[in-house]
Amino acid sequence: MFLTVKEAIDMSGMSQTTIHRLCQKYEGTKYVQKENNKYLVDKEFLMDKYPIENDTFSTSNSANPQNGESLLKSLIEKNHTITSLTIENNGLNQKLSEKIEELQKLQNDLHATKQMNEELGKSVSMSMAKAAVSEVLQTESPDSKALIRYQLIGITISVLVVASFIFAMYYFTN
């Protein structure tokens, strides 16, 4: 539907100059037509460019006391809702901070356990290596070089098993 410039001014609330500038800018398009030196503007195009702002506190609503009372009731209900949600939000924030503190304590305990496991693994591997070396030195046989090789291979494998155990403990506790 096409509107005259005067109707466009009334509908959009814009000045005559603004509407004329819009018409001149889009003259020759499907949105603006010129008939007998008068511009006609497409209504939807005008509403897209200059939307009508709805005023919730217009004079007709404020003059009616019944609408004012319902508006006041609505505002009071919304205020109560906001208050209850604020209180609930504060409670949830408190619970969240408590859970964060618990998590930090658990992380500290985990770190301490990890360090103890690493120290234990080192001491076990060292004691196993010492035992194997002392055992090799005490036993003398014609094939002592081959025996030493096998024992060193066994020590290496056991150290790797202990290290992988420590790694698995650390990985699965995280």
N, C-alpha and C positions, 0 to 999 in steps of 0.2 A: 504494500500500500504506500502510495506517495503522499507526502505532506508538503504544503506550501511553506515558505520561509517563516511566515507568522505562526503557523501551527507548530513548526519545528522549534521556534523560540519558546512558545508556551509549554511544549512537551519536555524539552531538554533543560529549560531554565538558563540557557546560554544567551549571550547578547546577539543582536542582529549582525554585528560585524563578524563574530565568530562563525555564525551559520553561513554568511556570505563567503567567508574565506574557505570554509569546508566545501561549499558548492563549487567555487572557482577551482579549487584544487582537484576535485574529482569530476569536473565537468566532462561529459562525453563518455562516462562509464555507465554501467548498468544501475548504479546507485543514485546518480544525479541526472536529471533531465531538465532541459530548458524549453519551455513553451511560452510563446508570446512575451519574450524578455522576462519571464518569471521562472525562478528555479523551483524544481520539485525534488524533494529528497526522499529516498526510501526510508521507511520508518525503522526497519530492523537495522539498517546501516547506521542511522542516527543513534539508535539505542546502543549499538556496539561502540560507537565513538564517544558518546556522552551518556553513560547510563544514569538512570534516575536514581537518586539516593533516597532510600526510605527513611523517614524521620520517625523514630519510635515514639518520641515525645511531641507529636504534632499538637496543634491547638485543639483539634477535635477530640483527641484522646484525653488531654489534660482537663478539658472543660467538663468531661463526664465523670462525676464522682465515683460511679460504680467501677469504671475502668481503673481509676486511681486506686481504689481499695483492692481490686484483684491484682494490680501491679505490685502494691505494697505487700500483699500476702505472698505473692510469688517471690519477691525479693527476700522476705523473711525466711521462707522455706529454703531458698538457695543459700542464704547466710548460714542457716543451721547445717545444711549439707556440707558447706565448705568447712565449718568449724569441726564437725565430726570427722571429716576426711583429714583435716590437719592433725587432729589428735591421733588418729589411726596411723598417719604417716610418721609422727614423732615416735610412736611405739615401735613401728617397724624399723626405723632408723636405729633405735636403741638396741633392738635384737640383732640387727646387722653388725653393729659395732662389737657386741659381745661375741658373735660368731667369728669375727675377724680376729679378736684377741685370742680365742681358742685355737684358731688356725695358726696364728703366729707361735703359740706355745708348742703345738704339735710339730711345726717345722723346726723349732729349736731342738726338741727332743730327737727328731729324726736326724738332724745334723750331728748331734752328739753320738747317737747310735752308729751312724756311718763312720765317724772317726774311730770309735772303739773297735768296730769290725775291721777297719783297715789296719790298725795297730795289732790286733789279734792275728790277722792274716800274715802280717810281716813277721811277727814273733814265731808263729807256727812254721812258716817256710824256713826261717833261719834255723830253728831247732831241728827241723827235718834235714836240712843241709848239713849241719854240724854232725848229726847222728850218722848220716850216710858217709861223710868224710872220715869220721873216726872209725867207723866199721870197715871202711876200705883200708885204712892204715893198719888196723889190727890184723886183718886177714891177709896172709901172703900166700899166693898160689901161683903156679906156673902161668896161668892165664889171667894175671892180675890186671893187665891193661884192658882186656875185654870186659872184665868184671867192673872196673872203674867206669867204663863207658856206659854199661847197662845201668849202673847205679846213678850216674849223672843224668841219664835219660829219664829214669824213674823220678828223680828229684825234680827235674824240669817239668815233667807232666804233673806231678803233685802240686807244684807251685802254681801252674796254670789252672788246675782244678780249684784250688783255694781262691785264686784271684777271680775266676769266673763266678764262684759262689758268692763272694763279696759283692761283685757287680750285680748279680741277680738279686741279692738282698736289697741293695740300694735301689735298683730299678723298680722292683715290685712294691717297695714301701712308698715310693712316690706315687 
